[in-house]
Amino acid sequence: MRGLSLLVLALAATVSVANAQAPAARKVHLGATGGFITPGAFYWVEGPYESYDLSLSPSLSGFVDVQVAENVSVGGFVDLHMINAFDESGTMFDLGASLKAKLAGRTGGPSWGAVVEVGHGSMSGIYVFTGTGYLTLKGGAQLLIPAGSRQWLVEALVFGGPMGGNADVTTTFGPVALLRFGVRF
């Protein structure tokens, strides 16, 4: 939770600097994506086994981006991951903040950007991992393709939970790949 507080402060500082440098009109974008998490593992820091396999798992996301400079957006996201591991399934809700920067592309055409997301994930329903909370980190690339009043998007991210656990277990997961497709308005 301390890490999430530091991220919020860093994003607030970024917004302040961007507003001081460029008084551009703010644009708010809403969007949704769907895709999948590639196989990987959950790791136990303390426990009877070193790891458990994570199977291919579906992922859904909703987000809001606020453009704070010509090529920089900050925002928030809510993800729902259907986690499949060792013959069981559960859900992970992941809520957090994002920073996105346009790196290449032209106005009115396709553009590439970098994405960094930090959140708090909460797992339900899988063995001793039920009720575990995680610091979640995502980073990677986003392709935006204009289509009238909206943009189609493709994301390829590295996703992991470097810290997590509950009263019974201390655990981490990933890194795994997160591939999603969607739309931004």
C-alpha positions as a printed NumPy array, in Angstrom:
array([[  0.   ,   0.   ,   0.   ],
       [  2.955,   2.303,   0.719],
       [  4.194,   1.755,  -2.845],
       [  0.786,   2.716,  -4.242],
       [  0.835,   5.927,  -2.172],
       [  4.27 ,   6.789,  -3.571],
       [  2.991,   6.164,  -7.106],
       [  0.038,   8.501,  -6.554],
       [  2.427,  11.217,  -5.342],
       [  4.694,  10.663,  -8.354],
       [  1.735,  10.877, -10.745],
       [  0.535,  14.068,  -9.023],
       [  4.003,  15.581,  -9.449],
       [  4.014,  14.587, -13.132],
       [  0.624,  16.234, -13.643],
       [  1.816,  19.419, -11.915],
       [  4.974,  19.628, -14.032],
       [  3.056,  18.898, -17.248],
       [  0.441,  21.551, -16.429],
       [  3.134,  24.131, -15.721],
       [  4.943,  23.388, -18.996],
       [  2.066,  23.023, -21.436],
       [ -1.378,  24.542, -20.912],
       [ -2.85 ,  22.177, -23.532],
       [ -6.498,  21.219, -23.38 ],
       [ -7.031,  18.068, -21.345],
       [ -8.563,  15.095, -23.062],
       [-10.198,  12.288, -21.142],
       [-10.325,   8.858, -22.762],
       [-12.304,   5.829, -21.592],
       [-11.598,   2.337, -22.815],
       [-11.914,  -1.392, -22.395],
       [ -9.708,  -4.33 , -23.315],
       [ -9.837,  -8.104, -23.242],
       [ -7.167, -10.714, -23.701],
       [ -5.205, -13.305, -21.827],
       [ -2.393, -13.907, -19.356],
       [  0.201, -16.388, -20.605],
       [  1.315, -19.377, -18.492],
       [  3.697, -18.763, -15.621],
       [  3.899, -19.539, -11.913],
       [  2.929, -18.525,  -8.384],
       [  5.907, -18.785,  -6.029],
       [  5.813, -19.461,  -2.288],
       [  8.311, -17.62 ,  -0.109],
       [  7.482, -20.094,   2.668],
       [  5.519, -23.25 ,   2.006],
       [  5.63 , -26.938,   1.184],
       [  6.208, -26.324,  -2.544],
       [  8.397, -23.894,  -4.455],
       [  5.795, -22.948,  -7.062],
       [  2.461, -23.705,  -8.719],
       [  1.816, -23.435, -12.432],
       [ -0.398, -20.642, -13.75 ],
       [ -2.309, -21.69 , -16.89 ],
       [ -3.455, -19.51 , -19.783],
       [ -6.036, -17.202, -18.168],
       [ -8.509, -14.619, -19.56 ],
       [ -8.25 , -10.947, -18.6  ],
       [-10.641,  -7.966, -18.897],
       [ -9.867,  -4.309, -18.185],
       [-11.555,  -0.923, -18.041],
       [ -9.563,   2.288, -17.868],
       [ -9.616,   6.07 , -17.931],
       [ -6.717,   8.154, -19.292],
       [ -6.303,  11.892, -18.749],
       [ -3.934,  13.587, -21.179],
       [ -1.72 ,  15.92 , -19.126],
       [  0.765,  16.864, -21.859],
       [  0.947,  16.409, -25.609],
       [  2.43 ,  12.903, -25.323],
       [  1.714,  11.942, -21.68 ],
       [ -1.41 ,  10.531, -20.013],
       [ -2.084,   9.44 , -16.445],
       [ -5.073,   7.458, -15.332],
       [ -6.566,   4.532, -13.542],
       [ -7.613,   0.981, -14.333],
       [ -9.753,  -1.859, -13.032],
       [ -8.783,  -5.349, -14.199],
       [-10.558,  -8.652, -13.737],
       [ -8.359, -11.695, -14.298],
       [ -9.781, -15.22 , -14.28 ],
       [ -6.792, -17.057, -12.818],
       [ -6.444, -20.763, -13.667],
       [ -3.887, -22.651, -11.582],
       [ -3.398, -26.299, -10.572],
       [ -6.868, -27.484, -11.641],
       [ -8.621, -24.636,  -9.809],
       [ -9.936, -21.251, -10.92 ],
       [-10.344, -17.965,  -9.108],
       [-10.604, -14.266,  -9.82 ],
       [ -8.177, -11.456,  -9.239],
       [ -9.4  ,  -7.868,  -9.064],
       [ -6.612,  -5.417,  -9.797],
       [ -7.09 ,  -1.667,  -9.219],
       [ -4.41 ,   0.948,  -9.766],
       [ -2.826,   3.873, -11.576],
       [ -1.202,   4.152, -14.994],
       [  1.294,   6.33 , -16.817],
       [  1.306,   6.246, -20.627],
       [  3.665,   8.04 , -23.007],
       [  3.393,   8.306, -26.794],
       [  6.78 ,   7.404, -28.258],
       [  6.203,   7.344, -32.029],
       [  3.518,   8.066, -34.57 ],
       [  1.877,  10.91 , -36.4  ],
       [ -1.319,  12.831, -35.737],
       [ -4.262,  11.011, -37.284],
       [ -2.262,   7.821, -37.812],
       [ -1.189,   4.817, -35.782],
       [  0.98 ,   5.526, -32.736],
       [  3.145,   3.529, -30.35 ],
       [  3.524,   4.212, -26.686],
       [  4.91 ,   2.913, -23.41 ],
       [  2.635,   1.834, -20.553],
       [  3.473,   1.499, -16.843],
       [  0.8  ,   0.41 , -14.344],
       [  1.018,  -0.118, -10.586],
       [ -1.88 ,  -1.612,  -8.665],
       [ -3.222,  -3.738,  -5.863],
       [ -4.549,  -7.151,  -6.823],
       [ -6.796,  -9.263,  -4.622],
       [ -7.161, -13.005,  -5.265],
       [-10.2  , -15.095,  -4.431],
       [-10.896, -18.791,  -4.612],
       [ -7.638, -20.724,  -5.249],
       [ -6.323, -23.097,  -2.562],
       [ -4.21 , -21.289,   0.115],
       [ -3.963, -18.246,  -2.178],
       [ -7.581, -17.299,  -1.383],
       [ -7.669, -13.752,  -0.021],
       [ -4.094, -12.925,  -0.971],
       [ -3.268,  -9.332,  -1.861],
       [ -0.522,  -8.36 ,  -4.305],
       [  1.429,  -5.317,  -5.386],
       [  0.967,  -5.64 ,  -9.169],
       [  3.267,  -4.19 , -11.802],
       [  2.739,  -4.02 , -15.557],
       [  4.924,  -2.489, -18.234],
       [  5.126,  -2.688, -21.982],
       [  3.888,  -1.252, -25.248],
       [  0.575,  -0.036, -26.64 ],
       [ -0.413,   0.414, -30.298],
       [ -3.285,   2.851, -31.022],
       [ -5.003,   2.762, -34.424],
       [ -7.455,   5.611, -35.193],
       [-10.94 ,   4.603, -36.369],
       [-13.206,   7.647, -36.492],
       [-14.168,   8.847, -33.018],
       [-12.411,   5.93 , -31.336],
       [ -9.078,   4.147, -31.415],
       [ -8.454,   0.406, -31.57 ],
       [ -5.647,  -0.676, -29.279],
       [ -3.297,  -3.573, -28.794],
       [ -1.254,  -3.991, -25.606],
       [  1.687,  -6.315, -24.944],
       [  2.696,  -6.082, -21.284],
       [  4.884,  -7.874, -18.777],
       [  2.787,  -8.551, -15.648],
       [  3.766,  -9.695, -12.173],
       [  3.145,  -9.506,  -8.455],
       [  6.528,  -9.086,  -6.703],
       [  4.953,  -8.965,  -3.215],
       [  1.851, -10.644,  -1.864],
       [  0.259, -12.939,   0.626],
       [ -2.278, -13.5  ,   3.376],
       [ -2.147, -14.822,   6.968],
       [ -1.208, -18.313,   5.713],
       [  1.191, -17.706,   2.843],
       [  3.725, -15.211,   1.488],
       [  3.734, -15.39 ,  -2.291],
       [  4.657, -13.731,  -5.593],
       [  3.675, -14.416,  -9.207],
       [  5.078, -13.879, -12.661],
       [  6.484, -12.341, -14.634],
       [  4.062, -13.399, -17.34 ],
       [  2.955, -11.798, -20.596],
       [ -0.399, -10.001, -20.746],
       [ -1.781,  -9.566, -24.272],
       [ -4.95 ,  -7.487, -24.716],
       [ -7.022,  -5.964, -27.505],
       [ -9.646,  -3.258, -27.145],
       [-11.019,   0.176, -27.874],
       [-10.456,   3.695, -26.505],
       [-12.956,   6.554, -26.858]])
